[in-house]
Amino acid sequence: MAAGSTVLLLLLLPRLVLAAHSPPGCKIRITAKGLELVKQEGLRFVEQELQNITVSDLHGKEGPLHYNISQVKVTDLQLASSDLHFQPQQHLVFNISDASISLRFRRQLLYWFFYDIGSINASADGVHIHTVLQLAKDEVGRLKISNMTCNASIARMHAGFSGTLRKVYEFLSTFIVTGMRFLLSQQICPSLEHAGLVLLNSLLDTVPVRNYVDDHIGIDYSLLRDPAISMDTLDLDFKGMFFPRARENQELENHAVEPVIKENERMVYVAFSEYFFDSAMQAYFQAGVLAIELQGEKVPKDLEVLLRATFFGTIFMLSPVVDAPLRLVLQASAPPRCVIKPSGTSVSVSAFLNISLVPPGRPAVPLSSMAMEAKLSAKVFLQGKALRVQLNMRRFRIYSKQSALESLALFSLQAPLKTLLQLTIMPIINERTKKGVQIPLPEGMDFTKEVVTNHAGFLTVGADLHFSKGLREVIEKYHPAPTAPAQPSPWPAEPSSDPRPL
């Protein structure tokens, strides 16, 4: 039994190793410069979270004095110094130093027969917060904050008192300040942990992992492994594989060159290998949409006249239905292939063109079937978060699938047919690619100042980041705040005979 398990493990080991080192089709690098922008937006979010801190009521008794401190509100927050940086291997470290928090309390005091209510202003100074966020891949392949540690401390706290019982307040201030300092410091980390593990993770939920591109294909942006973090960069390896919607569980093995990002001058870099584009064309081919049919009035007039006036004119004259509408069916015979070189990106296409006459009410009359080979230049660019491709025909060749004589006769058709295809078919194809495909970034974050650079086997897009929406806006959209509990009834104007509820 043990021997059988060992053999099975040895057989599976190569596959397990291959899966563990599967190259990404898409890779994203966030640099220290990009992290600085994230810190600025994150600070606004942290300020909003800390301003919503809920501090428990503080009440007690010292001799004849009964006191109750309630309705604690943060009125101002000053984050003097902050830092967000990478920490190998999977962490982000966020520090806040020498911050101050201004508070306002509601007071209720009963001293012998004297009863007093009002408010107290206080400030917590020298606030230090140290948080470490661990980033990891979750079970569906999405980036998540998997763990978070937090430490918070308050160096000093002051409370200002006024009124007829000021001397009593000053006597009481030691108890109040010490108690409120403890309660406040105990609430900082739970608030930030909720912000990170719940709210920020809901923001990461907006990153597309496996979604549909259109009616025919989808894309898998699941992470292949946990993020790799150095002192200056955060690298994310995505599968970057398209699939036909009719075969969603289909896997296309990646034999392409792994993208290697060496730059770190821009805020973010996105790299795409040939596998990324090949899987898209493979998915479209398997979905049966790499075909265009033109018939009757949809056939460009210049192309119809050209075909009827050349070698095919003889074929037309041999047919008893020469006045019948013309039908052209252009269909890829194999999945197109992408080649990325430092000089540019190209796509090789093999297809066949079937030409026939379609007399009304009668079967179609096949005229000819031509094989076509074309090489298209591809301009890849990023707009917002959409990766788009614009194609242009560079080389074109046609030959007959039936005879060498017909191939020779078709030679004179190559140049005009290439021109007409460029003017008629390519706009249709580019219209389909116009929408593009979304890059896996959270909602509210976009690219700006994009620059595309070609390498051997992959291309990179260097860009800066821009927040089109604030973190709070996106989080509230996908993670609505819970309904606030009913407010407690106001404190009575007159003291109770029993001071315990105070």
N, C-alpha and C positions, 0 to 999 in steps of 0.2 A: 504493500500500500504506500509506504514511504517512498519506495523507488519510483512508483508511478507518478506520485506528486512531484518528485524531483524532475522527471522527464518532462512533465507538463510545464513546469516552471521554466525549464531550459528552452522549451519551444516558444513560450510566450515572451521570454525575456527580450529578444530582438524587437518585437513589436512594442513592448512597454518602453524600451529605450528610445525607439523611434518616436513614439507619441510624446515622450517627455521632452524631446528636442525638436519637435515639429517646427519648421520655420514659419514665421508669421507672414500672412499676405498683406497685412497692414500693421504699421508700427507708429506709435506716437511718443514723442519725447517732449516733456515739459521742462524748461530750464529754470535756473535761479531767477532770471529776469521775468519769466512768466509767473513764477511763484510770488514775486514782489507785487504784481498786479492782483493776484489772488488774495494776498495778505490785506491789501487796501480794502477790497470788497468784503473780506472776511471780518475785518475790524468793525465795519459798520454793522455787520450781522451780530457780532459778539456784544457790541454796545447795546443793541436792541434787546438781546437776550438778558443781559445783566440788569437792564433797566426794568425788566419784568420780574425780577426776583421777588419771591413771596417769603416773608420772614414771619415766623410764628409769633403769636402774642407773648409778651413777657409780663408776668404778674407775681407778686409776692408780698411779704409782710416783714417789716422791721419795727419791732416794738408796737407803738400805737399807730404806725404809718402803714396803710394799705395802698399798694400802687398797681396800676395796670397800664401797660404800654401796648398799643394796638395800631392797626392800620399803617404799618410801616411801608413807606413808598420811597423809591429811589428818585430823587429829583434832578440829579446831575451826575455825570460820569466823565472823568478825565483820564484817558489812557495815555500817559506821558511817553512811555517807551514800549515798543513791541517788536517782536521778531518771529518770523516764520521761516524755518529752514529744513532742508532734507537731512535725514539721519539714516545711513545705511543700516539694515538692508531693506526695510519695509516701512519706515516711519517718517512722519512729519512732526516736527517739534514746534510748538507755539508758546511763546513766552510773553507775559505782560509784566512790566516792572514799574514800581513807584507810581501806581495809579491811585486815584482818589475817587471815593463814592460819597455823594451827599445824600442824606436821608431826611425824612420828615416823619415824626411819630405823632400819634394821638395819645395824650396822657390823661389818666384819671387817678386822682389822689384823694385819700381820706385820712386826715390827721386829726385825731380826736373828733371834734365836731366841725372841723373845717373841711369842706369838699371843694375840689378844684378840678376843672377840665380845661384842656387846651392842646397845644401842639408843641413839639420840641424839634429843633433843627440839630442835626448831628452830621459829622463827617468822619469817614474812615480813610486814613492816609497810609501811604506806604503799602499799598495792596500789591502783592506779588502772586502771579498765577503761572503755573508751569504745567503744560499739557502735552502729552505724547499720543499721537494718533497712529495706530497700526493699520496699514492698508493691505488688503488681500483680495483674492478672487473668490467670489462666493460659488455656490453649487451650480448656478446657471451661467457662470462665466462673466459676471458683472463685477466691476470694481466697487468695493465696499470698505467702510471703516469697520474693521472687525473687532477692534478693542481700543480702549482709551483709558489712559491714566491721567490723574489730575491732582495737583497739590495747590492749595491756596492759603495765604496767610495775610494778616492785617497787622501792621506794625503799631499804629496808633489810632485811637478813636476819641473824638471830642464831642461833647454835647453842650449846647448853649441854653441857658435857663433864664427866665425872666418872670416877673409877676410878684405878688405879695408873699408867696411862699418860696422865694428864690433861695433863701438859706436852707430851707428844707430840701429843695431840689439838689443843692450842691452837696448836701450830706448824702442824698440818695444817688448822686451821679455815679459813684463808684460801682454800685450794684447794677445800675442801668447800662452804663457804658461797657462794663465787663460782660454782662449778659448779652447785650446786642452785638458786641464784637464777636462773641462766640457763635451766636445764631447766624449772623451774616456770613462769617467765614465758612460755616457748615452748609450754606445754601449756594455758594458760588460754583463749586464743582458739580453738584447734581444738575444745576442749570446748564452748565457747559456740556456735561455728558449727554443730557437729553438733546441739546442742540446738535452734537456730533453724531451720536449713535442713532438718533431718530430723524431729526430734521435734515441734516446734511445727507444722510443715506437716502432720504426721500428725494433729494435733488439728484443724487447719482442714479436713482431709478429712472430718471428721464433720459439717460444715455441709451440709445438703441442697441440692443444685443442681438436679437433675431427678429427681423421685421420684414414686411413686404416692400419691395421697391415699386412694383406696378402690378398689373393683373397677371403677369406671367412669371416673374422671378422674385426671389427674396434674397436677403443677405444675412450672413452669420458674422456678427461682430463680437462673439464671445472671446473672453481672454483665454489664452492658452496656458498661462501660468501667473503666479503672483507678480506684482510690479517689482521691477529692479530699480533700487534707489541708490544713487551715489551721493557724494557731498554736493554735487552741482546739478544733477539731473534726475528725472523720474521717467523710466521707460516702460511702456505698455505694449505687449505683444498680442495683437488680435488675430483671430483666424482669417478674417477678411475673405470669406468664400461665399460666392453666389450659388443659389440652388434654384431649380425649377419648382414652382409651387405644386406641381403635380407629383413631385418626388422630393418632398421636403427633407427626408432622412438620408438623401444621397450624399455621399462623401467623395470629394475629388482630391486625390492625393497630390500633395504639393512637392514638386521637384524643382521649383524655381530657386533662384539665388535669394538668400536671406538679405533683406534690407539692412544696411549698416549706416547708422547716423553718427557722424563724427562732429558735426557742428553744434554749437551751443550759444551763438550770438543772438538769435531771435528768441522770442518768448516760447514758441512751440514749433516743432517739426513733425510732419506727417510723411511717412514713406509708404510707397505702394510697390509691390513686386509684380513681375509679369503674371504671376499666378492670380493676383487680384483681378486683372482684366481678362485673363484666359478663362477663369471660372465664370465670369459674367457672360462671355460669348458662348461658352459651353452650355450654360443654363438656358440662354435664349435659343440655341440650336436645338436642344432637347425639348424645349417648349414648342418648337415648330413655328417660330415667328420670324425666322431669318428668311423670309420669302415675301416677294412683292408680286402681285398680279395686276396687270394693266390690260384693260379690254375696251374696245370700241372707242368712245370719245375720250377715255382716260389715257389712251396712248398718245404721246406728244405727236402733233401733226408732222413736225420735221422728221421725227424718227420713222413714222409710218411711210412718208414719201421716200425717205432714204432706202428703207427696206424694199419697198415695191419697185424702186427704180434701178436696183442693182442686181446682183446675182439672183436674188430671190424673185425678181420679176419673171424669170423663166419658170420658176416653180409655180408662181401665181398663175401664169398663163396656162399651165398644164392642168390647173384645177377648174372644174366647171363652176366654182363659186368664188370667182376672183373678186367680186364686189362685196363679199362678206366681211364683217368687222374683223379686225386683227386682234389676237390675244397674245400677250407676252407674259411668261411666268419666269421670274428670276428668283432662284432659290440656292442657298448655300448647300454645297455637297458635303461639307465637313465643317466642324467648328473652326472659326477664324482663330488665328494665332497672333499674339502680340509680341513684339520684339522691342526692348528698350535699350538704347545705346546712348553714350554721351552726346552723340550728334543729333539724337531725336528719337521719337517713338513712332513705330509703324505697325500696321495690321495687315497680315496676309490673308486673302480671301480666295477660296476656290468655290465656284458656283457653276450652275448650268442655266442656260437660257433656252426655253422651249417656245417656239413660235408656231402658232396655228391660226386657222381661220375658223370662225364660229358663226356659220349661217343660222339664221333664226329657225328654230324648230327642227334642226338637224344636228347630227353628231359633229363634233369638232373635227376639222381636217388638219392633222399634223403636217407642218411644212419642214421644220428643221429643228435640230437640237444642237446647241453650241455649248462647248465648255469654255469657261472664263476663268482667268486668273488675274487678280488685281492686288496691288499693294497700295494701301492707303496711309497717308501721313496723319498722325493724330496729335492734336493740340490739346493737352490736358491743362485745365485751370480750375481754380477754386473760387467760388463766389458765395460769400456768407459761410455756410457749412455744407454747401452742395459741391461735390466733385463732378465736373462736367467734362465732356470730350467732344471736340469738333473734328470731323473727318474730312479729308480732301484726297481725291484720287491722284496718285502719282504715276503708277504704271498700270498698263492694261493690255491683256492679250486674249484673243479669242481663237478657237480652233474647232473644227468639226469633230463630232464624236462618231461620224459615220464614214468619212472618206478623206484621204489626203488631198484629193482634187478639190473638194469643197473647202478644206482648210486654206488652200492656196487662193481660192476665189474670195474667201473672207478677209484676206489680208488688207484689201483696200477699204474694208469697213472699219478697221480698228480705230483709226484717228477720229473719224466723225462719230462713231458709236461711243467712244470714250468721252468726247465732248458732250454728247447728248445725255449720257448717263450722269456726268458731272452736274449738268443743269437740271436734270429731272429726278434721278434716283437719290443722289446724295442729299438734296434738301429734305427728302422724306426721312432718310436715316438720321440726319442731324436733328430733325424735329423730335424724333424718338429719344435721342440722347440729351435733349435740351434740359429736361428736368433734373438730370443728374442723380446722384445718390448721396445721402447724408453721411457726414463724417461723425464718428462716435464722440460727440461732446455734449455736456449737459445743456439743457435748454437755458437760454439767456446768455450764452457765451458764443461769440462768433470770431471768425478770423478777419484780419485786416492786413493790408500791405503784403499780399501773398507773392512769393517768388518760387517758380518751379525750376528745379535743377535735375537734369538727367544723369544717370550713372549706368554702369554696365549691369543690366538685369533689373533695375528698379529706378524709381524717381522719387525725389523728395520735394515737399512743399514747405518752405520756411515762411512763417507768418508771425504777426503779433496778435494778441488777444484783445477782445473788447467785450465788455458786459453790456449787452443791449437791454437786459433786465437785471434788477437786483436780486440777490439771493433770497431775500425775504419775499419778494413778489412771486418768484417761481415756487418757493416752498409753500406759501399760502395757497397757491393754485392747486398743488398736488397733495398737500397735507394740511387741510383746513384746521384752524385752531379749534380746540374743544369749546363747547358752549360754557360761558362763564357761570359759576354757581351764583345762586341768589345772594345778594348782598345782605349781611346781617343787619338787624334792626338797629337804629341809632341808640347810643347810650342814653339813659334817662337823664333828664335835667336835674333831678333831685337824687341825692344818695339813698341807697337802700338801707334799711335798718340792719341788714346783715351784710357786712362788707366782703364776704367771701367771693361773690360772683365778680367782683371788680378785678 
